[in-house]
Amino acid sequence: MVWIYGGALAHGNTAMYLGNELARQGVVMVSMNYRVGRLGFFAFPELEHEAADDLQGNYGYYDQLAALKWVQANVAAFGGDPKQVTIFGESAGGGSVMAHLVSPLSKGLFARAILQSPGVPTARAASLPLSTMAAASDTAVAYAKSLGIAGTGPDALKALRAISAEDLVSDVSSQQVVVDLGTGKLPLGFPTSILDGKFLTQTPDAAFSSGNWNKVPVLVGANTRDLGVGAVKTKADIFALFGDKADAARKLYDPDGSVSFDELKQQVLADKTLVEPARHLADEVTASGESVWLYRFGYVATAQRAQLPGTLHGFEIPYTMDLPAAIVGNKVTADDIKMGALASAYWVSFAKSGDPNGRGRPQWPKYDPKANDKVFTFGNDGSGLTPDPLKARLDLWASIYGGM
């Protein structure tokens, strides 16, 4: 199992996540660091001129690619099987998994994929758009100019290389990038994922809809209080996102006008950014003839239930890695421990066999688009296939995305 951390492609490291409990369940657990921020995603023109045959722009993804190739070459020495590699990640790590699913350069490097709240990119290009190479180049040049570096040739590149790594990433935090993604105005010089023509040749949704992707079994889902990205200041701003379907949206999200702005913002933007795109990915994988398991994670640590009405972005990770105390420390309860054992067992079983089921766990059926009124839910009161309370909302977003 090869883990790719998230952090909006601007933050993160392998030390944040311990894979020892997964390894104890009989898998070889691997993670890699990859470049983030301007160190990982930068497209100054002279870089291409300097090495025209090299991969350009998406350096963070190329680090991941190198790690996956290393796993293929070396994992057998650690007791692993290079033909049974599962890549998994959360948020931008899940988006990275998606990027490998559609990259022609990643073909054959893994056999299964797990995407937890995948974003940057998502399966909906209209949700979090990728940058073109031209736009990525323009913002790199603008960043250089902001530092007083003129031109786009060798001297300008030399001046950029003289800047310390600390200065290069000082104003590119994951929190700031999430805010900026909502406005479409990312920090200068940091375009996030780039359609570079080599690693990413088309958007993920275009690749999935055409069937032109690295077809493997997929496990994907999102959380009940997941991350939403968007610049909205009023309820009117929120409903403007729905265009001519605003009235239908009001009936679903705020029928009597009593929902607070903050609550409405959370629900609408999470559905738009991560929850519906995760279901859409499941639809597309199924249409390609591959098996997919869709989930919604709603378990909240016992000690946090008075404060949290659902699972926040990234808060499923301690359970899928069987580290429930990572969130609440010594306040962890027997129920928290049981959820860690359950969720991680599904993940490990999927990695081993391509099917998350087994060992007396609640049956998790393959996703069926014709039965999408139900979703496999990890919840406080148990786990299993349940009616999807968000179906009508997600259907509305699907109709909007389909009309774009």
TAVENQUI-V345518 format. One record per backbone hydrogen bond with DSSP energy under -1.0 kcal/mol. NH is the residue of the N-H (numbers start at 0). CO is the residue of the C=O. E is the energy in kcal/mol with one decimal. If there is no record, write none. Layout:
# TAVENQUI-V345518
NH:CO:E  NH:CO:E
This chain:
# TAVENQUI-V345518
1:85:-3.2  2:29:-3.1  3:87:-2.3  9:6:-2.2  15:12:-1.3  16:13:-1.6  22:18:-2.2  23:19:-1.8  24:21:-1.5  25:22:-1.9  29:0:-3.1  36:8:-3.0  38:35:-1.2  40:36:-2.1  41:56:-1.5  46:43:-1.7  48:44:-1.6  49:45:-2.7  50:46:-1.3  53:50:-1.5  57:55:-1.9  58:56:-1.6  59:39:-2.6  61:57:-1.9  62:58:-1.9  63:59:-1.8  64:60:-2.6  65:61:-2.4  66:62:-2.2  67:63:-2.4  68:64:-2.1  69:65:-2.1  70:66:-2.4  71:67:-2.0  72:68:-1.8  73:69:-2.0  74:70:-2.7  76:73:-1.5  77:74:-1.5  78:75:-1.5  79:74:-2.5  83:80:-2.4  86:111:-2.1  87:1:-2.6  88:113:-1.3  90:115:-2.4  92:89:-2.7  94:90:-2.7  95:91:-1.8  96:92:-2.0  97:93:-2.1  98:94:-2.3  99:95:-2.2  100:96:-2.0  101:97:-1.3  102:98:-1.1  105:102:-1.2  108:105:-2.0  110:84:-3.5  111:84:-1.5  112:216:-1.8  113:86:-2.5  114:218:-2.9  115:88:-2.7  116:220:-2.9  118:90:-2.2  126:123:-1.7  127:123:-1.2  130:192:-2.7  135:131:-2.3  136:132:-2.2  137:133:-2.3  138:134:-2.3  139:135:-1.5  140:136:-2.2  141:137:-2.3  142:138:-2.0  143:139:-2.1  144:140:-2.4  145:141:-1.9  146:143:-1.1  147:144:-1.8  148:143:-2.6  156:152:-2.1  157:153:-2.5  158:154:-2.0  159:155:-2.1  160:156:-2.2  162:159:-1.5  167:163:-2.0  168:164:-1.5  171:168:-1.6  176:172:-2.4  177:173:-2.2  178:174:-1.8  179:175:-2.8  180:176:-2.7  181:177:-1.0  183:179:-1.6  184:179:-1.2  189:186:-2.1  194:130:-3.2  195:193:-1.8  196:199:-2.4  206:202:-2.2  207:203:-2.9  208:204:-2.3  209:205:-1.5  211:206:-1.6  212:210:-1.3  213:100:-3.7  214:212:-1.5  217:290:-2.3  218:112:-2.2  219:292:-2.6  220:114:-1.6  221:294:-1.2  223:296:-2.2  224:310:-2.3  230:181:-1.1  237:233:-1.7  238:234:-2.5  239:235:-1.6  240:237:-1.2  241:238:-1.3  242:239:-1.5  244:241:-2.3  245:242:-1.4  248:244:-2.0  249:245:-2.4  250:246:-1.9  251:247:-1.2  252:248:-3.1  253:249:-2.0  256:253:-1.1  263:259:-2.7  264:260:-3.0  265:261:-2.2  266:262:-2.4  267:263:-2.7  268:264:-2.4  269:265:-2.0  270:266:-2.1  271:267:-2.3  272:268:-2.7  273:269:-2.3  274:269:-2.3  275:270:-2.4  277:273:-1.8  278:274:-1.7  279:275:-2.8  280:276:-2.2  281:277:-1.8  282:278:-2.2  283:279:-2.5  284:280:-2.7  285:281:-2.1  286:282:-2.3  287:283:-1.3  288:285:-1.9  289:284:-2.0  292:217:-2.1  294:219:-1.7  295:375:-2.1  296:221:-2.5  297:377:-3.3  303:300:-2.1  306:303:-1.3  307:303:-2.6  314:311:-2.1  316:313:-1.2  318:315:-1.0  319:315:-2.4  320:316:-2.0  321:318:-1.3  322:317:-5.1  325:322:-2.3  326:323:-1.0  328:324:-2.7  330:327:-1.8  331:328:-1.5  336:332:-2.3  337:333:-2.3  338:334:-2.2  339:335:-2.2  340:336:-2.2  341:337:-2.4  342:338:-3.0  343:339:-1.9  344:340:-1.4  345:341:-1.8  346:342:-2.0  347:343:-2.8  348:344:-2.5  349:345:-2.3  350:346:-2.1  351:347:-2.3  352:348:-2.6  353:349:-2.3  360:357:-1.6  366:291:-3.4  370:367:-2.4  371:368:-1.0  373:370:-1.4  374:385:-2.7  376:383:-2.9  377:295:-2.2  378:381:-1.2  381:378:-1.2  383:376:-1.9  385:374:-2.4  387:372:-3.4  390:387:-1.4  393:389:-2.9  394:390:-2.8  395:391:-1.8  396:392:-2.0  397:393:-2.7  398:394:-2.0  399:395:-1.7  400:396:-3.2  401:397:-2.5  403:400:-1.4
